[in-house]
Amino acid sequence: MKLLRVGLISSLLLAVVMSSRVEAFEFPKVKPDSDASSYLFLPNGPITFLKRGETTGGKYALMETIVPPGGAAPPHIHHEEDEWLYVAEGNMQLVIGDSFYPDPNQIPGVNAPRDTLYAFDAPAGTLFYGRKNYIHGIRNVGTTTGKVLLVATPAGFEDLIAEVSVSVPDLANLPPYDPQTIYRFAAASVNYGLVGSASFEQFGDILVDHNFPFPDNHSDKLLALLADDVTRVPEPTLLGGILVFGATGAVCIRKRKSKLGDKVA
């Protein structure tokens, strides 16, 4: 019995350590473009351009991706932009490499060495910063549909997605998925300063490592980038607080008087 209690306590401590390894991030509320368009990049996984380069002065693009169970954005390398991935819903798995690929003509496994890709869990609230010239990818390892927000800076990555994917006029009525989409993505990536893969292990072997040191998410940099488009909730003023307090007090007094009147009657 004592051994059982020790085992349970050890398991709980391990769970606490694992859950607190990455502090949950609260993504700011960004006002989306009024004409936000959507495309079918994954099977049953539309991606919506909440902000495009045309409306952010080219500073960044913000995309919302629905990721069904088993869905993935295969490992790829950005050479012209940095990228943030924020897990809004679901349980994802992030994959990152530690080899530096500065040449856009380098393709791991073709004319450059394959990398070791470290995989670790990314629950809801995880913010990941993907540096340019390094491999990274994400996939849904859970049993429920997930949602991931993607920020690319500078903008332009959204144009690649639009080029290779089928347009979705109505999110409630998705068109048939074209299985060639991911292959078009890998082929067209070079035109946008990316190296894209068509499968999850094309660029390297996957090594699941839950103790992998989580990289800096550069959240301050992200918040500064989005600042001009964040919808701010007005803070309550002193006068507003007094009025609310007075109104609440008046209601309480009225209720008390009503109860006293009922007792007298």
Protein Blocks (a to p, Z undefined) as FASTA:
>chain_A
ZZmmmmmmmmmmmmmmmmmmpccdddddddddfklccddfbghiacddfbafklnnomac
cddddddehiacdddddfkbccddddfbdjddddddfbdcfbfkbcghilgccddddddd
ddehiacdddehiacddddfbfbdcddddddddehjlmmmmmmpccdfblklccdddfkl
mmmmmmmmmmnopacdfbfklnoccdddfkbccddehlmmmmmmmmmmpccdddddfklm
mmmmmmmmmmmmmmmmmmmmmmmZZ
